[in-house]
Amino acid sequence: MDFQLSEEQQLIQQAARDFALKEVEPKAAELDRKHEFSHELFKRMADLGFTGTCFPEEYGGSGGDDISKALIVEELAKRCASTAATLSITQITPYGILKFGTEAQKKKFLPPLLSGGNLAAFALTEPQAGSDAAAARTTALADGDHFVLNGNKCFITGGAIAKTTLVFALTEPEKGLRGMSAILVEKGTPGFSAGKVEDKLGLCGSETVELFFKDCRVPKDHLLGAPGKGFPMAMELLDFARIGVAAQGLGIAERALEESVTYLNNRVQFGKPIGAQQGLSWYAAEMKVRIEALRGLVYKAAWLKSAKLPFSLDAAVAKYYGAETACFCADTALQIHGGYGYMKDMPIERLFRDSRLLKIYEGTSEVHKLVIARGVLGLK
Ligand SMILES: Cc1cc2nc3c(=O)[nH]c(=O)nc-3n(C[C@H](O)[C@H](O)[C@H](O)COP(=O)(O)OP(=O)(O)OC[C@H]3O[C@@H](n4cnc5c(N)ncnc54)[C@H](O)[C@@H]3O)c2cc1C
């Protein structure tokens, strides 16, 4: 067992740390305030190889492993959780193409997404099908050489700006879940449109939209994987995505502690730094313990995936604990900062708002407890 990051991982961590501090941090508050996604930052991440980390170079990737990817997301989340979330979520579809795509699909779709500065969206959720993704109603019926898509998806990150969107739709509705397939839809395809950008509580620097499909014709060779296998494919891709959310939680929690330590040492009340009050110093201790426990869970899940070992349960445990830890640390940091933490001048209120989504998206905390319990009890 080795707890040391490899030399390559340390270099990637340092590059991500420098980029996040010098280029992301100065823009984070403004992107949040204006509810704006930064194409410029995303393009910079592509140039630095961050959007292609843990993908093979032959498809435009930049190599590296899943721990490297987690380290990048962690560093970004410390400075701007929106940027970290966008990077993390927009990797789900390329991962799906790499894992389930044909050689032709990999060559066609991956390079622009991994190194070209283009985004990919993952469209599973529908208005009536959130936690119960199997209740999806969007259809993709065969018609000659095409599938014809009808229906809508909601809460899709980057959906309006993505070059490629992976859409889960019923190709054989009469078969229910066994009739769900995964189809790649390109931006600009007639019949495919996006609604307004949602006005959210947090992660305001990432775009969330509803997607509409109206007699949208997509060539049959855009089917990803086998027909009828969309649902298990979506679940497998969410396993991968969960490591990314857990890494976001780690970054948010670390930033909350970093800000808290400075404040505990510098804010003077009753003639001494507030950190000298035992009750408040214990907050820092509790945050530290949870952060180190989470770090172990995130890196372990990423390591298992890189080692091609089963990682599904570990990813769910890390995601669940990552969301809880981010929320606990952001809330505690807000308490430590008192009234000043509640003001928009400080990054604490943004951390507090951003952390909250982690308990909801890519599977809620409640659903994660069900998934983890099933794994622990050995149930299918
Ligand atoms: C900002 C944002 C970005 C998102 N990005 C994407 C994206 O890119 N792609 C995508 O496909 N989706 C995306 N989502 C959707 C997200 O994954 C869903 O919101 C999430 O899965 C929960 O679904 P829901 O919101 O419909 O809540 P519901 O499923 O309606 O849940 C409501 C409540 O009931 C609880 N609940 C439901 N079922 C059970 C159960 N069986 N047992 C116990 N409790 C239960 C839930 O935990 C929750 O507390 C995004 C959502 C948001 C808010």
Ligand as a Chemical Component Dictionary entry (heavy atoms), coordinates in Angstrom:
data_LIG
# 
_chem_comp.id                   LIG 
_chem_comp.type                 NON-POLYMER 
_chem_comp.pdbx_formal_charge   0 
_chem_comp.three_letter_code    LIG 
# 
loop_
_chem_comp_atom.comp_id 
_chem_comp_atom.atom_id 
_chem_comp_atom.alt_atom_id 
_chem_comp_atom.type_symbol 
_chem_comp_atom.charge 
_chem_comp_atom.model_Cartn_x 
_chem_comp_atom.model_Cartn_y 
_chem_comp_atom.model_Cartn_z 
_chem_comp_atom.pdbx_ordinal 
LIG C1  C1  C 0 -28.100 21.860 -11.141 1  
LIG C2  C2  C 0 -28.447 20.461 -11.596 2  
LIG C3  C3  C 0 -27.712 19.874 -12.602 3  
LIG C4  C4  C 0 -28.066 18.594 -13.070 4  
LIG N1  N1  N 0 -27.377 18.053 -14.133 5  
LIG C5  C5  C 0 -27.863 16.920 -14.720 6  
LIG C6  C6  C 0 -27.301 16.416 -15.941 7  
LIG O1  O1  O 0 -26.337 16.973 -16.496 8  
LIG N2  N2  N 0 -27.865 15.318 -16.506 9  
LIG C7  C7  C 0 -28.933 14.676 -15.960 10 
LIG O2  O2  O 0 -29.403 13.699 -16.533 11 
LIG N3  N3  N 0 -29.474 15.107 -14.793 12 
LIG C8  C8  C 0 -28.980 16.215 -14.166 13 
LIG N4  N4  N 0 -29.549 16.685 -12.998 14 
LIG C9  C9  C 0 -30.688 15.966 -12.428 15 
LIG C10 C10 C 0 -30.379 15.302 -11.087 16 
LIG O3  O3  O 0 -29.572 14.182 -11.258 17 
LIG C11 C11 C 0 -31.731 15.007 -10.403 18 
LIG O4  O4  O 0 -32.208 16.261 -9.940  19 
LIG C12 C12 C 0 -31.623 14.015 -9.284  20 
LIG O5  O5  O 0 -31.374 12.735 -9.788  21 
LIG C13 C13 C 0 -32.897 13.958 -8.416  22 
LIG O6  O6  O 0 -34.065 13.897 -9.185  23 
LIG P1  P1  P 0 -35.263 14.917 -8.877  24 
LIG O7  O7  O 0 -34.678 16.275 -8.829  25 
LIG O8  O8  O 0 -36.341 14.669 -9.857  26 
LIG O9  O9  O 0 -35.766 14.557 -7.417  27 
LIG P2  P2  P 0 -36.788 13.380 -7.009  28 
LIG O10 O10 O 0 -36.362 12.098 -7.609  29 
LIG O11 O11 O 0 -38.176 13.832 -7.285  30 
LIG O12 O12 O 0 -36.567 13.312 -5.451  31 
LIG C14 C14 C 0 -37.225 14.168 -4.499  32 
LIG C15 C15 C 0 -36.852 13.691 -3.108  33 
LIG O13 O13 O 0 -37.335 12.350 -2.898  34 
LIG C16 C16 C 0 -36.265 11.505 -2.526  35 
LIG N5  N5  N 0 -36.511 10.161 -3.055  36 
LIG C17 C17 C 0 -36.926 9.834  -4.306  37 
LIG N6  N6  N 0 -37.037 8.501  -4.415  38 
LIG C18 C18 C 0 -36.683 7.977  -3.236  39 
LIG C19 C19 C 0 -36.582 6.644  -2.724  40 
LIG N7  N7  N 0 -36.856 5.566  -3.464  41 
LIG N8  N8  N 0 -36.192 6.473  -1.434  42 
LIG C20 C20 C 0 -35.872 7.537  -0.649  43 
LIG N9  N9  N 0 -35.946 8.817  -1.081  44 
LIG C21 C21 C 0 -36.336 9.022  -2.351  45 
LIG C22 C22 C 0 -35.019 12.150 -3.105  46 
LIG O14 O14 O 0 -33.848 11.727 -2.443  47 
LIG C23 C23 C 0 -35.326 13.621 -2.882  48 
LIG O15 O15 O 0 -35.014 13.970 -1.560  49 
LIG C24 C24 C 0 -29.169 17.917 -12.484 50 
LIG C25 C25 C 0 -29.884 18.523 -11.442 51 
LIG C26 C26 C 0 -29.551 19.777 -10.996 52 
LIG C27 C27 C 0 -30.375 20.389 -9.891  53 
# 
loop_
_chem_comp_bond.comp_id 
_chem_comp_bond.atom_id_1 
_chem_comp_bond.atom_id_2 
_chem_comp_bond.value_order 
_chem_comp_bond.pdbx_ordinal 
LIG C1  C2  SING 1  
LIG C2  C3  SING 2  
LIG C2  C26 DOUB 3  
LIG C3  C4  DOUB 4  
LIG C4  N1  SING 5  
LIG C4  C24 SING 6  
LIG N1  C5  DOUB 7  
LIG C5  C6  SING 8  
LIG C5  C8  SING 9  
LIG C6  O1  DOUB 10 
LIG C6  N2  SING 11 
LIG N2  C7  SING 12 
LIG C7  O2  DOUB 13 
LIG C7  N3  SING 14 
LIG N3  C8  DOUB 15 
LIG C8  N4  SING 16 
LIG N4  C9  SING 17 
LIG N4  C24 SING 18 
LIG C9  C10 SING 19 
LIG C10 O3  SING 20 
LIG C10 C11 SING 21 
LIG C11 O4  SING 22 
LIG C11 C12 SING 23 
LIG C12 O5  SING 24 
LIG C12 C13 SING 25 
LIG C13 O6  SING 26 
LIG O6  P1  SING 27 
LIG P1  O7  DOUB 28 
LIG P1  O8  SING 29 
LIG P1  O9  SING 30 
LIG O9  P2  SING 31 
LIG P2  O10 DOUB 32 
LIG P2  O11 SING 33 
LIG P2  O12 SING 34 
LIG O12 C14 SING 35 
LIG C14 C15 SING 36 
LIG C15 O13 SING 37 
LIG C15 C23 SING 38 
LIG O13 C16 SING 39 
LIG C16 N5  SING 40 
LIG C16 C22 SING 41 
LIG N5  C17 SING 42 
LIG N5  C21 SING 43 
LIG C17 N6  DOUB 44 
LIG N6  C18 SING 45 
LIG C18 C19 SING 46 
LIG C18 C21 DOUB 47 
LIG C19 N7  SING 48 
LIG C19 N8  DOUB 49 
LIG N8  C20 SING 50 
LIG C20 N9  DOUB 51 
LIG N9  C21 SING 52 
LIG C22 O14 SING 53 
LIG C22 C23 SING 54 
LIG C23 O15 SING 55 
LIG C24 C25 DOUB 56 
LIG C25 C26 SING 57 
LIG C26 C27 SING 58 
# 
